[in-house]
């Protein structure tokens, strides 16, 4: 994988190194995945909420492979991925 490709998959806002969690799972399927709506929608990991900024430095990509802190997420009718 090229460095430019890795930069598009792995963001700095993850709680742990992406890709070492359960196979086939992504950040989007994790219990800690959050979509924060302001003027635009930011995707964040709730495990690092204390370090969130209003900029892209703490954003994550929903398609990033899961980290080892991934937890199963049960969806309710009011929640959306």
Buried (B, 14 or more C-beta within 10 A) or exposed (E): EEEEEEEEEBBEBBBBEBBEBBEEBBBBBBEBBBEEEEEEEBBBBEBBEEEBEEEEEBBBBEEBBBBEBBBEBEEEEEEEE
